[in-house]
């Protein structure tokens, strides 16, 4: 299991909340993060590795190799 953090973003892109979870893959973590934060914008990190930024509008920005936007 990998440890992930979900950082909720507020106005100006500032971190306003943080949630922690453990999942086996980036895809599982991203799906759970979307369930936990259905509205707003957030970043998903696994330790010091950026996984994705999800916005309320438009596709997520991928940070990890092999993680396609939307995915």
SULFENSUL-V631770 format. One line per field, one symbol per residue. ss: DSSP state (@ for helix, = for strand, . for the rest). phi: phi as a letter, one per 40 degrees, with the letter a starting at -180 (. if undefined). psi: psi as a letter, one per 40 degrees, with the letter a starting at -180 (. if undefined). A space follows every 50 residues. Layout:
ss->???
phi->???
psi->???
//
This chain:
ss->.========.@@@.=========..@@@@@@@@@@@....======..== ====......==.........
phi->.bcbbbbcbbdggccbaabbabacbcccccccccccbcbgbabbbbfcbc babbbcbgccccbccgccdgb
psi->hihihhhhhaheeiheihiiihididddddddddddgeiaiiihihbehh dihhidhiiihhdihehihe.
//
